[in-house]
Amino acid sequence: MSVFLTKRFFILIAGLVVGLVVAFFLPWLLGPMRIALGLLVLLTLLDVLLLYAPGRNKTAPVFARRVMGDKLANGSENDIQIYLENHYRFPISTETIDEIPHQFQRRDVLFQARIGAGETQIINYQLRPTKRGEYHFGAVNIYAASPLGLVRRRFRYDQGRKVPVYPSFLQMRQYELLAIHNRLTEVGVKRIRRVGHSLEFEQVRPYVPGDDPRSINWKATARRAGTGATDELVVNHFQDERAQQVYCLIDKGRVMRMPFDGLSLLDYAINATLVVSNIALLKHDKAGLLTFSNQPGATLAADRRPGHLLKLLEILYRQKTKYLETDFELLYATVRARIKQRSLLILFTNFETLHGMQRQLPYLRRLAKNHLLLVIFFENTELRAYLDAPADTTEDVYNQTIAEKFAQEKRQIVLELQRYGIHSLLTAPQDLTVNTINKYLEFKARGLI
């Protein structure tokens, strides 16, 4: 069925019914009501004929196409476009309903438009997926009405399209462009003051105002002056050490199932891993991956060859949380067997209690003995919002006291890790990517890796 009666048609029918009821008491109205009824039937048939007439050049009267990428980015706003063409010889009013995947749980993807004869129009909207996997789009339904507006004809296009949802490559591209143009400070990445020089010498170059006087190469300056080439100063130019290994270790245990703003902590860790790995590759370091839970997970050796980031993306796409407790002893054994060279290990996990962290502390200390270890865990933002709210009753004071105890325990975990020389980062989920990049750049500037 592709023909549907409009609201205007039913309003006119209701008016005719009222008129016929009144004509029962006023017989002189019966004739005009019969004429009006016949006219409505004729107009309705005419409207149907107009809508089923062929378009210009015998094409489909209305054409529609959904324009979107081959994959969607998890946790990001993805742009979707619906391209409409009117091939009728008269303007039409349209209602467009896009059958989006059930995962979005939205029933408001309806757009109204008026398109002139032979004209086109583009409808824009956005979708934000919160789970990785394969999403199934239905048809784009176009309900077209002529200027009479008594009947609508339905057209269906782009049926049965499957689109995978990957970790947020849109976020990765945003940070990549900002890093290329040295504009990472716009998204909160700090400028880190360098301490000393990197160990890798690159070249000597002419001195310019603002260069560190300690970097002047007096011997090279004297040699250039002795040859009569020039009498200007030259300085040693150093570059960041390259080809350092950066591994992201992602905990897939039950502690990473906690949701925040529609995404699980695992998804936040996966998105941050993709962005940080890309930044590391731009800094000429090698990026690797290791996932773990109560059993070994996926492992990707650190590398920076072309196509390596795509491999990383494909592995991250398939990761899922487990329901059992994480085995940190297994993590230590896996790292010891797979990662032979000293590397930066960025561990994404979550500790809710000091006792829970202390049970894993022996394995963390062993990892930190051979590698530069950064432990990242998450602040409970709901708890923080509850603590910042005013306490109006005695019960609120009591509950906030208990909540402050849990918040203080998170801070104690940071201090306990620092006590054993383990770098740590307590962050809100929405700030995870920026804070992780800051830590990585800080380690680079301090020459720790």
N, C-alpha and C positions, 0 to 999 in steps of 0.2 A: 504494500500500500504506500503510494507516494503522494497522495492528495489529502490535504487536511483543511478543514474549515477554520476560519479565523474568528477572533473575538468580535470583529465588526459584523460578521455574518450572524452570529448568535444574538447580538444586540438588535439587529434589524428583525430577526425572527421573533424575538421577545416583543418588539414594538408592534409587529403585525398581530401577534396573539392577543395583545391588549386591545388593539383596534377592533379585531373580530369580536371580542367579548363585548366591547362597547356597542358594536353594530347590532348585537342581539337585542339591545334596548333601543337603539336608534337605527332603524332599518335603512334610512337614507345613506348611512356610512358603509353599508355592505358592498355596494358597487365599487367605490374608490378602494376599499380594502382588497377586493378581488384583483383590481388592476395593479395595486402595489405588490400583491403576492406574485402575480404573473411577471411583473417587471423584475422582481428579485430573482425569480427562477431564470429568466433570460440573462440577466447580468451575471449570475453565477455560472451559467453555461458558457457565456462569452469569456469570463475570467479563466475558466478551464482551458478553452481553446487558445487563449493568448499564452498561457503558461506552457502549453504543449506544442506551441508553434516552434519550428526549428530556428536556431540562431542564425546569425549572419554567416554566409558562406557554408550553410548547412552544418555548422559545428554544434556542439552541445551548448544549450542556452546559457548555462552557468558552469564555470570551471573553478575548482578550488584545489589548493595544494598546501600541505603542511611543510614548512621549511624549518629544519632543525639539524643539529649536528648528528654524526654517526653514533655518538655516545654522550651521556649526560654526566655532569660532575656532581658527586655526592656532597651535600651540605652547602652548595652554592646555588645562586639564582641563575637558571639556564633560560636563555631567550628562545621563545617559540614564536614563529610567524605563520599566519594563515593568509595565503595569497588568493584573492578573489577576482574573477573576471566576469563581467556581464556582457554576453553576446546577444541579448535581446535588443529589439529596436525601440525599447521604451525603458525608462528607469524602473528599478525594482527596489523593494525593501527586503532586507535579509535578516534572518536570525541564524547565527552560526553556533553550533554546539559541537565541541571537540570531545570525543570520548577518550579521556586521559586514563592512565593506568589506575587500578583500584588502590594502589599503595598510597596515593595522594589523598584519598578520602575527601575529594572536593566535588561539590555539586553546583558550582557557580561559574563554570566555564561556558558562559553564554554571552554572545556579543551581537549587538544590533548595528546595522549599517544601512545606508542608502547609497546605491551605486547608479550613476547615470548610464545611459545607453552607450555601449562600447567602451566603458571606463573600467578601471581596475582599482582595487583597494587592498591595503595590507593591514591586518589585525595583529597587534603585538601583545604578548603576555609572557609571564615567567612561571617556571615550575622549580621548586626546591625539593629534590629527593632527599630522604634521610636514611636510606638503606642501599647498600650495594646489591647488585644482581641484575636480572633481566626484567625489563618493564615492557608490557604489551599495550600499545596504543590501538584504540578502535578506529572507527571511521570519523571523518570530518563531515558533519551533517549540515547542509545548507538548506534552509527553508526560505524559498523565494516567493514574493507576492508582487503582483502587478499594481499599478496605481488604483485599480478598483478595490483591492485589499479584501476580497471576500474569500479567496482560496489561497492556500500555500502549496507549492510543489517542493518535494524533498529531493535533494541530490546528495549522494554519498561518494566520498573519495578517500584515498589513502587508508584503506582498511587493512587491519592485521599487521601493523608494523611493530617489530621488536627492536628495542634499543637497550644496550647495556648501560648500567650506571657504574662508573669508575670512581676511584678516589679523586678528590677535587683537583683536576688538572687545570681548571680555570684559575684557582688560587695559585697554583704553581707558576702559571704563565704570568700572572700579575706580579709576583715577586721576582720572576726572572727578568721582566722588562725593567722594573725599578732597579734591580741590581746592575743591569747593563748600563743604565744611565746614571748610576750612583745616586739614586733617589730613594733608597730604602728607609731613610728617616721619615718619609711621609706616612709610613704605616707603623711607626713606632720603633723601628730598629735603630739602636743608638750608635753614635759615632764613638768608636773605641780608640782611646789614645794609645799609641804604640809604645811599648816599653823596650828600649834598645833596638837592635837590628835583627832582622832575620839572618840566618846563617848562609843563605844563598846569595852570592854576589852575581849581579847581572851585567853591569857595564859602568864606565865612567862617562860623565856628561858635563857640560858647562854649568857652572854655578849660577843660580838665579836667586834673587832676594827671597828670603823665607826658608831656604835650605838650612839644615842643621850644620853649623860651622864645624862640628866634630866629624862630619862626613867628608871634609875636604881632603883630597888625596894630594899631599904636598909634593911627593916624589913625582907623580905624573904631571903636576903643574910645573915643577922645575924642568922636567924633560921637555915639555912643550915650549917653555920660554927659551931654553937653550937652543932649540932648533930654529927659533925665530918665527915659528908659525903663528903664535898668539900669546898674549901675556895674561889672559883671563884665567881665573881659577877653575878647576875641575873637581867634581865630587864623585864619590862612589855611590852608585845606585844599587840598592838591594831590592829583592822581590820576596814575596811570601814563599816559604818552603812549599814545594809542590809534591804531588803523588803521595800525600799522607792518607792513611786509611780511616774512613769514617763509617762505622757500623751503627745502624739503628736496631736495637733489640726491643721487640714488641711483645709485651705480655698479653696472652690471649685467654687468661684465666677468668674466673667468675668476677673478680674485682673490676674488670674492664667492661662489664655489662651495664654499669650504671649509666642512665640516660641524662643528657643535658641538652635542652633546646632541640629535642627530636633526634639527636645523634647519640650513639653510645660513646663512651670514653675510647673504645677501640677505634672507632671511626675518626675521632679527633687525632689520635696517635698516628693513624695511617695517613691522614691528610698532611700532618706535620712532617712525617717521614718523607713523603714525596717532595715537599717543598724544600726541606733541609738537604736532602740528597741532591736535588737539582742545584742548589746554591753551592754545595761542596764541589760538584762537577764544574761549575762556572769558576770556582777558585782553583781549579786544576788538581783537586784532590780526588781520591777514589771513594766511591760510595758502595756500601754493602748492606745486607739485610739479614736478620735472623729473627724468626718468630718462635715462640715457645709457650707451653702451658704445662699440663701434667705429662706431656709426651713431646718428642721433638717436632718442630714445625718446619716451615720452609726456610731454606738458606740460600743466599745469593752472595758469592764471593765478591769482595770489593774490586771495582774496576771502573774505568772511565772511557772505554772504547765506544764508538758509535753504536747506538741501539741498546746500550746498557740500561738507560732510563726506561725504555719501553719494556724491557724484561722485568724491571722493578715494578712498573705499573701493573703488569699482568699478574704478578705474584700477589701484590697488595689487593687486587680486585677479588681474589678468591679466599681471603682470610676471614675466619669467623671465630667468635668467642666460644669458649668451652664452659662447662658448668662445674668443673672440678677445680681444686686449689692448685696453684702453680707450683711446679717443682724447680726451685732455684738451684738445687744441687745438679739437676740435669742441665740447667743453663750453663753452669760453670764447666761441666764436663764437655758440653758441646763447644763452648768458646775455646776451651783449651785444645780441643782436637781440630777445630776448623780455622782458628785465627792465630797464626804463628807470629806475625809481626805486631809490634806495639801499635795500638790503634786507639782512636777515640771511640768509646762505646757510649751511645746515648740510649739509656734504658728507660722505656716508657712503661710504667706500672702504676700501682696505686696502693698506698698504705693508709688504713684508717686508724690504726692504733700503734702506739710505740712498741707494744709487745709483739705485734705482728711483724714490724720491721726488724726487731731484735732477733727473731727466729731466723731471718734470712741474712742477718748481718755477717756471719762468718763467710758466706759465699760471696757477698758483695766485697768484703775485704780482700778475698783472694783474687777477684776480678781486678780490683784497683791496684793490686800489687804488680801486675804485668801490663796493665793498660791504663789509659786515662778514662776514668769512669764518671759519667754524669747521670745521676738518678733523677728522673722527672716523675713527680706524682702530683695529684690534683687536689685543689682546694674545693671544699664543699660550698658552692656558691649559695645554695638554699639556706645553709646554716648561717652564712655571713649575712644574708638578707634578714634572717630572723633576728640576729644579734643587733643589727642596725635599727630595727623597728623599736618604737617606744614601748616601755613596759608599763602598762596601766594598772595591773592587778598584782596581787601577791603571787598568784600562779604564774604570771608572765615572768616575774623576777626569778622564780624558782627554775622555770624552764630555760631562761636565758643563762642562768648560772651553769646548768648542766651543759648547754650548748657551748658556752665559753670554755668549758673543760675539754670538750672534743676539739675545738679550734686550737687551744693551747697545745694539745697533744700533737697536732700536725706540726706546729712550730718546733716542738721538742724533737721530732723526727729529723728535721733539718739540722738542728744543733748536734744531735747524736751522730749523724753522718759526717758532719764537718769535724767532729772530734777525732774521727779515724782517717781524716784526710780524703774523704770522698766528696766530690762535688755534687751538689743537689739543687733542685729547682722545684719550688712549690708554686703552682700556677693555676689560675682559673682556666677552664677548658677553652673559652673563647680567645684567650691570650696565649695559648700554647705555642702556635707557630712562631709568633713574633719573639717570644721569650726564648725559644729554643735557638732561633737564628742569632739572637743577641749573645747567647752563651757560646755558640760555635765561633762567632767572630771574635769574642773576647779571648777564647783559647788561642785562636790564630794570632791575635795581636800580642799576646803575652808569650808567644813562642812555646806553648805547652805541647803542641802537636807538630 
